[in-house]
Amino acid sequence: FLSIGFFEAATIGPEDREPGKEPPPSVEITVTLRKDFTYLVKVTGKASRERRLEAASGVWNHDTLSEELASLKKTWPEVTSVALLADNGVTYKSIIESMERIRKQIPHVLLGEL
């Protein structure tokens, strides 16, 4: 059985911000997937904070990630994108599952490099 899927993603680059377009959000959110199944959620810009979301029984804690992103979105409703990074060794499937969870709270996911 062969399964083919499609996902929409963008990459992060300086050319993505054109002069004259809407101003950037007051904060930027980055979610990093770690090899130990933890998420590292960083907020930078006008506010700065970092939160480590521990694994739940050795698997990704998607529910806690969703709650954290919902809280951030409530605080900064102008945020429409999240940068997603992953350690080497994190599976493609884990990245896609995380992207799907992030999109439930914040519509755009930008893929970056560590």
C-alpha positions in Angstrom: 0.0 0.0 0.0 1.4 3.4 -1.0 0.3 6.6 0.6 1.2 10.0 -0.8 0.5 13.1 1.1 0.8 16.8 0.5 1.7 19.6 2.9 2.1 23.3 2.3 5.1 24.9 3.9 7.3 28.0 3.4 10.9 28.7 4.2 12.3 31.6 6.2 14.4 34.2 4.4 15.1 38.0 4.5 13.4 38.5 1.1 10.1 37.4 2.6 9.7 40.9 4.1 9.0 43.5 1.4 9.1 47.2 2.3 5.6 48.7 2.3 3.8 45.6 3.4 2.1 45.2 6.7 4.4 45.6 9.7 5.8 42.5 11.3 4.2 41.2 14.4 5.4 42.4 17.8 6.8 38.9 18.5 8.0 35.9 16.6 7.4 32.4 17.8 9.8 29.5 17.1 9.0 25.9 17.9 11.9 23.4 18.0 11.5 19.7 18.0 14.2 18.0 20.1 15.4 14.4 19.8 14.2 13.7 23.3 10.5 14.3 22.2 10.3 17.7 23.9 9.2 21.0 22.3 11.1 24.2 22.9 8.8 27.2 22.3 10.6 30.5 22.1 9.1 34.0 21.9 11.3 36.8 20.7 10.7 40.5 19.9 8.9 42.9 22.2 8.6 40.1 24.7 11.0 37.3 25.3 10.4 33.9 26.9 11.2 30.3 26.4 9.3 27.2 27.5 10.2 23.6 27.3 7.3 21.2 26.9 8.2 17.8 28.2 7.3 14.6 26.5 4.3 12.6 27.6 5.3 9.0 28.3 8.1 9.2 25.7 6.0 10.7 22.9 5.4 14.2 21.6 3.0 16.1 23.9 0.8 17.7 21.1 -1.9 18.7 23.5 0.4 20.8 25.6 1.9 22.4 22.4 -1.6 23.3 21.3 -2.4 24.8 24.7 0.8 26.9 24.7 0.2 28.2 21.1 -3.4 29.0 21.9 -2.2 31.1 24.9 0.4 32.9 22.8 -2.2 33.6 20.1 -4.5 35.0 22.7 -1.7 37.3 24.0 -0.5 38.3 20.5 -3.4 37.9 18.1 -1.5 39.6 15.2 0.9 36.6 15.0 0.0 34.5 12.0 3.1 32.3 11.6 5.4 30.1 13.5 9.0 29.0 12.6 9.4 25.3 13.0 12.9 23.8 13.6 13.9 20.2 14.3 17.1 18.5 15.7 18.8 16.1 13.4 17.3 12.7 14.0 13.7 13.9 14.4 11.6 12.0 11.9 9.8 13.5 9.0 6.5 12.1 10.3 7.1 13.9 13.6 7.7 17.2 11.8 4.5 16.8 9.7 2.4 15.9 12.7 3.7 18.9 14.6 3.0 21.2 11.6 -0.6 19.9 11.6 -1.0 20.6 15.3 0.5 24.1 15.0 -1.8 25.0 12.1 -4.8 24.4 14.3 -3.7 27.4 16.3 -1.6 29.6 14.0 -2.2 29.2 10.2 1.3 29.6 8.7 4.3 27.3 9.5 7.7 28.3 8.2 10.4 25.7 8.1 13.9 26.7 9.2 17.3 25.2 10.0 19.1 24.8 13.4 
